[in-house]
């Protein structure tokens, strides 16, 4: 019951934010949603009914479908064309940022090297939801936008594996390179294979059903909406990357949508409307939660000298990340000065 009330409050806050954004269009809905999250904390009667944050539920129920829909907006053939750049930015760039940020924090802040690498691993991968949110309403150049979108869709597996490596290093006192490499291959490649395989099975099933007298528009739409949830949790159950699996499934569904426009235009139109509604709502919920958690953390924090040390570490990681991405964009991606700064920032 508590979870149900908490979910209801977050949805109401997100919906109110969307309404307010229509009244003041010059202010991004993301900032309004963050303010709504702050308001939830400041009203004790409401705050008492908001459940404690659970990262697994948040990723599975909010982030996974958002990434699925982000993947569906990306044509499958464009991924094959950018495969070289995807590998460069999702693996090589993440590793380079991790190494430079880790050693930079270790040298500047004086924390242990494994702990420095843990914090660097958390910060290195870009996020598709955040990327699409901060560029909302802005005109991003096509080439830079393509690089950023492809990177943000596929780099989570690298970040998670590197984070696990750093944690094991912190606990055990050494790095197991072979285990880290095997984990990465199992997680990333397994996520790709599982995501594509399950998505193709679902697409074939839906296409066959569409050509029979048993087809139901509502049932088809319901199966489509359930796909990212089921796929994510099934992927995590067999220990492959659920994030990559839902992104790959989204790419497959993009190919299906392109072929189904003339076959069943009504169903495709309904699916697009559902995706638009859910994406807008879930994006708003992400920032409501962000505003809510920010205030909760600040209120519960006992500020002292050590607190500002961690703040300085965060700024250090951010600055190293920006300059690393800028240099990488100029040297490896052949971008000019302006494009390099857009890519890095």
N, C-alpha and C positions, 0 to 999 in steps of 0.2 A: 504493500500500500504506500509506503514511504517513497519507493522508487517511482511509483506511478504519479504521485503528487509532485515530486521533484521534476519529472519529465514534463508534466503539464505546465509548471511554472516557467521552465526554460522555453517551451514552445510559445507561451503567451508573451514572454519578454521579447522573443525573436520576432513574432508577428507585429507587436507594437513598434519595434524598431523599424521594420519594413514600412509600416504606415507613416511613421515620422519622417523617414527618408524621402517619401514622396512629397511631403510638405516642404522640406528643406533640401532640395536636390543637390545643392552645392556642397553639402557635407556627406561624405561617404557613409553608407549604411553600416560599414564595419565599425566606425568610431561610435556611431549611435548605439550599436549593439553592445559595445564595450561599456558605454555609459549605463545602459540598461542592466548589465551584469553588476556594475558598481551599486546601482540602486537596490538590487536584490539583497546585497549584503547590508546596506544601511537601514533596511526595514526589518527589525528583529522578528516580527511575526512571520514574514516570508522566509527570512534566512534560516529559521529553525526547521523549515520543512524542505530545505534543499539538501539532498543526500551528499555524503562525502564523495569526492571525485574518485572515479575508478577508471584508470587509463585503458584497461582491456575493453570495458564496455564502450568507452568513448571512441576508441579506434575502430572497434567492430561495428558499432551502430551508426557512427557519424562519419568518420574519416574514410572507411572502406567504400561505402556507396558514393561518396564525393569523388574518390579516385576512379571508381568504375565509370561514372558519368564523364569525368575529365578524359579518361581513355576513349570513351565512345565518341568524343568530339574530334578525335585524332584519326585521320585516315590510315589504314594499315600500310598502304604503299609508301606513305611518307616516313614511317618508321624504318622500313627497309632501306630507303634512300639515305637516311641519317644515321644508319647503324654504327658507322665508324665514329661519328661525333658523339653518339650516345655512350659508347664504351669509353671514349676519352673523358667525358664529363662525369659519368656516373661511377667510374672506377678510378681512373688515373687522377683526375682532379680532386676527388674526395680523399684519396690516400695522401696526395701532396699536401692538401690543406690540413689533414690530420697530423702529419709529421711536423710541419712548420709551426702549427698552432700548439701542438704538444710540447715541443722543445722551447717555443717562445714563452709559454706560461711557466714552464719549469725554470727557465733562466731568469725571468722577470719577477715572478711571484714567490719563488722558492718552495713550491709544493713538490711532493714526490712525483717522479716521472710517470708512474702508472696512473696516478690521480689526474695529472695534467692531460694525459691521453684520453681518459674517460670523459673529461669535460670537452675536449676537442672533438671527440667522436660524436657527442650529443649535438654539437653545433655545426658540423660540416655539411650534412645533406640539406639541400633546399627542399621546400615542401610545396606540393602542387596546389593545395588549398590556399596557403598563404600567398603564393606567387600570383594566383589568379585574383586574390582579394586585393592585394596592394596595387595591382595594375588595372583594377576595375575603373573604367571611365577614362583611362589614359591611352594615348596612342603609342603603343610599343612598336618599334621597327620590326618588320617581318622576320628578318634573319635572326636577330637577337631574341625575339619572342619564341621562335621555333627552338633555338638552342635551350632556352630556359624551360620551356614546356617539356621537351623530351628529357632533359636532365631531371626535372622535378618528379616526373612520373616513374623513373626507373632507379633512382639512386638510394632508395630507402634500404634495400637489402644490404648494400655496401656499408651504410652507416650502422645498421643494427649488428652486423657481423663484427665490424671493427669495435663497436661498443662492448660486445661480449668478449672479444679478445682482450681489451683493456681491463675489463672487470676481472677476468681470470688471471691476468698479469698482476693486478693489485692484490688478489687473494692468495695466489700461489707463489708469486715472486719471480715468475719467468714467463716467456712467451712461447706458446706451442704453435709454431708456424704451420706445420702440416695439418694440424687439427683446424686451424683458422681457415686455411685454403679449402679444405674439404667441406667445412661448414658453409663457406661462401658459395661453392659450386652447388652443393645440395640445396641450399636455400634459394639462390637466384635461378639456377637452371631448372630446379624442381618446380619453382613457382611459375616459370614460363611454360613449361610442359604441361603442368596440371591446369593452369589457367586456360591455355589454348584448347586442351583436350576436352575439358568439361564444357567450355563455352561452345565448341563446335557441336558437341552432343546435344546441348540444349537448343542450339539454333536449328539443327536438323529436326529435332523433335517438334519444335514450334512450326517449322516450315511444312512438315508432313501434316501436322494437325490443322494447319491453316487451309489445307487443300481438301479437308474432309468436312462432312456435315456435323461433326462433333466440335468444331471450332467455336470457342466462346471468347469474345473480345475482352471481357472482364477477367476471365481466367488467364488468358494470355498476358494481359497487363500485370496481373498479380504475380505470375511466375517471373516476369521480367524484373519487377521491383524486388523480389526476393533473391534474385541471382547473386548480387554482391554480398549479401549477408551470409547466405549458405556457403558460397565459395570461399569467403575469407575464413570462416570458422573451420571448414573442412580442411583447408590448406594448413592452418595452424595445427590442426589435429595430427596431420601426418608430417609435421615439422618442415614445411617448405614456406617460402615467403608468401603470406596471404596478401600483402600489399601488391606485389608484382603479379600475383595470380588475378586479382580483380582488375588491374590495369590491362593485362593481356585479354581478359574476357571483354573488357570495354572495347578494345580494338576490334575484336571479332564481331561484336554487336554493331559496330560502325559499318563493317562490310555488309552485314545482314540488312541494316537499315537502308543502305544505298540500293540494294537489290529488291527491297520490298516496297519501295515507294509507289510503284505502279501496280503491284500485286494486291496490296491492301493499304491504300492511302489513308483510310480512316484510322486504322490501327497505328500506323507510323505517326500520324498527326497527334493521336492521343498519347503515345509514348513520349513524344517531344514535349508536350504540355506537362506531363507528369515529371519528366526530368527537370524541366525549368522550375517547376514549383518546389520540388524536393531540394534541388540544388540551392535555390535562394533561401529556403527555410534553414537547411542544415548549415550553410555558410554563416548565416546570422547566429545560429546556436553556437557555432565554434567561437565567435567573438564575444557572445554573452558569457560563455564559460571562461574565456580568457580574462575578461574584465572582472568577473566574480572571483576567480582564483588569484588574480593579482592583488586585490584588496585583502583577501583572506590571508595571503602569505605576508603581506606588509604588516597587517595588524598583529599577526602571531609572532612576527620576528622581533627578537630582542636586539635592537640595534646597538652595536658596539664596534670597536676598532676592527674586529675580524670581518664584520659584515661588509665594510667598505673595501676590504681586501678582496672579497669575492666579487664585488662590483667591478673593481679594477681588473680582475681576471677576465670577467665577461667582456669588458671593453677591449682588452688585449686580444682576445680570440676574434672579436668582431673586426678589428682593424687589420689583423694578420690575414683574416679570411678575405677581406676586400682587396688588399694589395696582391695577394696570391692569385685570386681570380682574375684581377686586371692583367697581371703579367702573363698568366696562362692564356688569356683571351688574345693578347697581342702576339705571343710567340707561337702558340699551338693552333689557335683557331683563326689566325690571320685577320683579326679585327683591327679597325682603326682606333684612334684615341677615344672618340665619342662612344663608339660601340663597346669598347672595352670597359668604360665606366658604367654604361647601362647594364652590361652583363654582370659586372662585379657588384654593383649596388643593389 
